[in-house]
Amino acid sequence: MSNADSPFNPSPALINSWLLQARDRQRQGNLVEAQALCQQILTIQPNHVETLNLLGMLLQQRGQWTQAEQTIRQAIRIAPADAATYARLGAILLAQRRNEEAVAPFAHAIRLRPGDGETCIALGAVFRALGRLPEAVAVWRQAKLSRPHDPDLHYRLGSALAEWGRDEEAIIELAAACEGNLAHDAAITLLATLLHNHCRIEEARNLIGDAIFRRGGAEQALVLLQHWQSLMPGDPIIQHRLAAWFGQEAPMRAADAYVADLFDRYADSFDEALAGLAYRAPALIAEQLAEVAGAPAGQWRALDAGCGTGLCGPLLRPWARHLTGVDLSPGMVDKARQRGSYDELVVAELTAFLTERPASYDLIASTDTLIYFGNLESVLNAAAHALHPVGWLAFTVEQATGETAPNGFRLNQSGRYSHTADYVQRTLTASGLKLRAMAPAALRLEAGEPVAGYVMLAQRPGEDAVA
């Protein structure tokens, strides 16, 4: 090292090297070494503004508030036009909840550097803490000029506007926050509350429902579930989710509103999602029909009961001279219509639909629909009522054991029901149907594991039963 670059007469490059080392130590969490390097620089160059700023930050991080403030005020005396130094002083005062005192340095920093969104956000937080909502809103709107797509800034604005009583403006800001961050629970819950307060109930339900749907699990969605329940305690959609995820008393079947809501949300991505889950239920139904009921010859009036997006339509079409699809979800029926496999499509609740059509069908096929019924008595009675004599009922259920489902069925965390084979057989017999075939099968994958189920084929008795 030359005399011109010694520790006693360091060059600007060496000073900069020490400063970089100090910042590196700070990032590593070694605040003591970082502070020692800063003091080494200041022993030689006591007016080094960048070092004073860093030292002030280090002292703040170590909770040495008085020394931190003194250090930053020294930097301000040396460089009175440095916006960052004023912002640092504001941050130190704000951290100590000296809110009134923090206003002036933050405001001065913004005057020196008007486009500093971060400092505008900090000053807005000070005004919010002081209850000066109009000023908080004004300065946060200034911050939006440089950060127009910041979801947290939209949320700050929305929450301040809501507190100020300017709900319509708040709704706009909170919607932007939710659009920018689909996982912003605070924005979602506040926006849902405002929508609900303004009697925009369906919008509130859709907002929370979409967010919960994206979460895909109870733990991630708990806050939203609880908020939904607080807003709409009698809503059957939330009641079913709570029953499934947290073991609350299970209903005998999923409410119509829950099923329609779930599948309307799924409609656009349903086929792709099932393709990724190795979904086999429609193909398994077709295989069992061919094996037990005979080769297709376009001979039957057929019903796809719970048709969804119409995945079963092309498989049932060879047996059908007339094929009807029925589903509770309008979104799903719209997708099924695009496939072109059906002669008729109806949006209706399944049990009621079957009850209104006595002896109308030679075949009723139902893939992954009865899994939204716990007690199967009503729907199987209705199916038997809707079949011609010797007509066929082909369906799938998810598999339960007697230990996990002592009553014959149970509601799972998936929101679907599983059934024991014995329970299904007893209920078929009670409804006047005869079980012709039952095959255990993996219906799909879930979390990488096969979902065990049964493919069942039953028949309404008649004199000319099909072999």
N, C-alpha and C positions, 0 to 999 in steps of 0.2 A: 504494500500500500504506500503510495507516495504521500509526502507531507501535505499536498494539496487535497488529499482525500483520506485524511486520518480522522479518528473519532473526535479529535479536538478541533478539526477544521474540515467538516464533511462537505462534500460536493452536493449540489441539488439532487444528483442521481442517488447518492447514498441515503440522503434524507428520505427520498421517495421510496427507496428499498425498505427502510425501517417502517415507514408508514404502511406499506403493503404487507409487511410481516405482521404489524399490529392488527390490521384488518383481518388477516388470515387467522390469527389467534382468536380474534373475536368470533369469527364464524365457527371455529372449532369449540367455542365455549370456554376457552382459557382466558378469562377476563383479566386475571392478575398479570400474566405475561404481556398481554396487549397493553395494559395500563403502564407497565414498566417501560415498554418501548416508546409510548407516547411521551412519557416524562423524560426519557432520554433525549428525544427530539427537542422538547421544550426547554431543557436545560441549555441547549445550544442556541435554539431559535424560539424564544418565548412568545413571539408573535405569529407563530405558524398557524394560520386560521384553520386549515384542514385538520391539523392535529388537535387543536383545541375543540373542534366539533366532535371528533372521534372520542376524545377523552371525556367530554361532557356526556356522550352517549354511554360510554362504559361506566361512568360513575352513576348514571341513572339506572343502568342495568343492575348495578350492585346495591342500589337503594341508598346511595349517598347523595341525597337530594340537594343539600345545601352546597356542597362542593360542585355538583353538576351544574347548578344554576349559576354559581360564581364563574365557572369556567366558560359557559356559553355567553354570559354577559361580557366577559373579557373579549371573546371573539367578536361580539357585536361592536364593541368600542374600536376594535382594530379595523373591522370591515363592515361599516354601517350600511352598505348597499348589498350585502349578501343575504338573499332571501332564505336560503337553507338554514342559516344560523338563527334567524327569527323564528322559523318553523320549528327548529329544535327547542328553542326556549319555550314556545307555546306547548310543545309536547311534554316537556318536563313539568310545566305548571299544571297541565291537564291531568297528568298522571297522579299528581298530588291533590286533585280535585279543587284546585285553585282556579275555578272556571272563569270568574270575572277577570282575573289578572291575565288569563290565557288569551282573551279576546284580542287585545291590542297587538301582541307579537304575531299572532296568526294573520290578523287583518293586514298588518304592515308587510308581511311576507307575500300576501296575495297582491298587494299594490305593487310590490317590486317585481313580481312574476305572476301576472294575471292568469296564465294558462295552467297553473299548478293545481291539477285536480285533487291530488292527495291532500294538500293543505286546505283546499276548499272543503273537502270532506271532514277534515279534522275540525275546522272552524264551525261547520254545521253541527257537529257532535257537541261542541261547547254550547252553541245557542240552544240546541235541543235540551241539554242538561239544565240550562238556565230557564227553560220554559219559554224561550223566545222563538216560537214556532215560525212566524212569518220570516224572520231573519234566517233561520235554519233552512227553510224551503228555498229562499232566495239564493243563498250561497251554494246549496246543493244543485240548484238548477244551473248555476254558473259552472259547477264541476262537470255537469253533463255535456258541456260544450267540448270538453277534451276527452270525456269518457262516456259516450252516448250509449254504449252497449254493456255497461257494468251492471249486472243484476243486483249486486248489493247496494249500489247507489240508488237504483230504482226502488229497492225495498226501503231504504232510509227515507226517501222522498214520500213513498206511499204511506208508510207508518206515521210520518209527521203530518201529512195532509189528513189522514184519518183522525188523528188526535185533534187536529185543528177543526174538524167537522166538515171538511171538503171532500166528501166521500166519492163523488164521481171522478174527480181528479186522482184521488187515491187509487181507485179501481184501475185506472189506466196505467199508473206507475207499477202497481203490484202485478198486473197482468204481464207487463214487460219484464219484471223480475222473474216471474214464473217461466216465461218463454226463454229467457236467457239462462236459467238454471232450473232444470226440471226437478231437481232434488232440493229446492229451497223451501224447506218445510215451514219456516216462519212466514214467508210470503204466501205460501199456499193456504195456511190456516187463517191468516188475516184476511186475505182476499175472499176466502169462502165465507168468513163471518160477515164481511160487508155485503156480499151478494145475498146471503141469507137474510140479513137485516133489511134489505131492499126488496124482499119477496122474490128474488131471482133464484128460487129453490133449485130448479133443475140445473142451472149453471153451476151452483155451488156443489151439487151432487156430482156432476160430471167432472168438475175440477178435482175434487178429492178422489173420486173413483178412478180417474185416469192415473193420478199419482200413485195410488195404492196398487193399481194394476201393473205399473212399471216396476214397483218394488219387488213384487213376486214372492214376498214372504212376510210372515207375521212380525218378526223382530224389527225389520226395516220399516215397517208401516205402522208400528204401534202408536206413535204420536198422532198420525193422521186418522187412524181408526178411532182413537179416543176423542179427537176433536169432532169427527163426523157424528159420533154418538151424542156428544154434548149439544150439537146443533139440531140433530134430527133423531132423538132417542127412540122413536117408534119406527124408524126406517127399516124395512125388512132386509134390505141389502146389507146394512151394517150388522144387523142382528145375526144373519147367517154367517158372516165372516167371523164375528166374535165367537159364535158357537163352535165353528170349525177350528179356529186357531187357539182359543183359550178355554175350551172345554165347558163353555156355558151350556145350559140345557138345549139339547139338539131338537129341532123341529122334526116332524114326521116326514117332511120333504122340503126341498128348497123352494122358497117363495118364487112366484112368477117374476116378480120385479128383479130378484137376484139373478135368475137365469137369463132374462132378457138383457139386463145390464151387462152381465159378464160376456155374453156372446155378441152383443152389439159392439163391444170394445174389441173383441177378438176378430171380428169379421174380416178386416183387411189383411190380417197376418195369419189367419187360422191355418190355411193349407200349408204355408211354409213352415209354421211351427210344428205341425204334426209330421211333416216330412222329416224334420230333424229328430223326431221322437220315435222313428220306426213304427208308425201307427199302422196296425194290421187289422183292426176290427172289421172294416167293410169286406176285405178279402176273405177273412175267416168265415163270415156269414155266408158269402157266396159259395165258398167251398163246401160248407156243411149242407146248404140247400141242395147243391148238385149231388152230393153223396146220398142224402136221405130222401129228398123229395123228388128227385129225378131231373132229367136234362131240361133246360129251358126251351120253351117253344112258343113264346109270346102268348101264353094261354090265360094269364091271370089279371084280375084287377088288383093292383098292388099299392101299398102305402109305405112310404119311407117316413117313419114316425120319429120326428126329431132329425129332420133332413140336414140341418146345418148348411154348409156351403154346397151340398150336393155330391159329396164324395161317393156315396152309395148309388147315386142315380145310374151311372153307366154300368154298374155291376148288376143292378136289379132289372135294368131295361130289357135284357133278353127274355126274362120270364113274364114281362108285363105287356098286355095289350092296352092297358091304361095305367099310368103311373102318377100318383099324387104324392106330393111332399108337404109336410106340415112341420112348422117350427114356431117357437115362441118369439124368436128374435127377428125383427124386420130386416136387420142388417145381414143376417145369414141367408134369409130367403132371397134377398136381392142378389147375393152371390150365387145361390143355387140357380136362379133364373138365368144367369149368364151361361151356365153350362148347357142348357137346352135339352136336358134329359127328361124333363117332366111334362106331362100333359096338363097338370094343375098344381099350383103352389098356394098354400094357405098359411097365414099367420094366425096361430091359435094355440091355446093351452091344450096339451095332448089328451088328458082324460076327458075334458068336456067335448073335444072334437070327436073322439071315439064314441062317446055316449050318444051323440047326435046322429050317428051313422050305423044303425043296426044292420047286421048281415050284409055289409057292403064290400068286403074285401076277401080275396082268396089268399093273400099274403100280406102280413104286416111285418116289416123289418125295422128293427130299432137298435142302432149301434151307439153305444155310450150315451144313451138318453135316460135309461132307468137308473143310472148312477146318480141322478139328481132327485131320485125318490128314495126315501128310506123305507117306509111302509109301502109295499107294492100291491096291497089288496085292491085298492080302488082302480089303479091303472090297469092291472091284469084283468079285473072284472070287465072293465070297459073294452079292453082288447078282445076278450072272448065274445062280448056282445057285438062287436063290429065285424067279426069274422063270419063268413059263410060256414055252414057245416063242412067239415074236412079241410077248412082253411088252416094256414100255417102262421105261426108266430115265431119269428127268428130274432134273437136279441142277445146282447152282451151285458154282463154285470161284472163288477170288480169283486175279487174274492176276499171274504172274511172268514175267520175261524170262530168256533163256538166260544173259545176263551176270550177273544177280543170283542165279540158281538153276541153276548148271551141272549139277546132278544131277536137275533137273526140278522140284524143290520147295525151299522155304526156310521157316524159322520166323521170323516177324516179331515186332517188339516188342509188337504187339497180343496176342501169345500164339496167333495163328492162323497157319496155313500158307497160302502161295500156290503156284500151280502153273503151269508152262508149258503152253501148248496142245498142243505136240508130245508132252510127257510123258503128258498125260491120254489123248490119242488112242492112243499106243502101249500104254498099260496097258489101255484098253478092248479093243483088238484082242487082246491077250494073254489077256484074260479070256473071250473068245468073244463079245463084244458089238460091234455095228456102230454107229459114230457116224452119226446121221441128220441132226443139225443142231447148229451151234455159233454162238452170237451173242455178240459182246462187249457188255458192258452195265455201267452204273454201278449197283452193288448197293445202296449206301447212302452216306451222308456220314460222314466221320471227320475231326474237327478242321476242319470246314467244307469239306473237299475230298472229291470223289467217290472211292469205292473201286472200282477197275476189276476186272471179273471176266468170267466166261463163263457163259452159260446153255447147257447141253448136253442133248441128247436122243439116247439110244442105244437100240438094240433087240436083243433076243436073236433070232437068225435062226430062221426056221421056214418051212414050206412055204406057209403062208397069211399071209405078212407083210402087215400093214396098210399100205395105200398112204400 
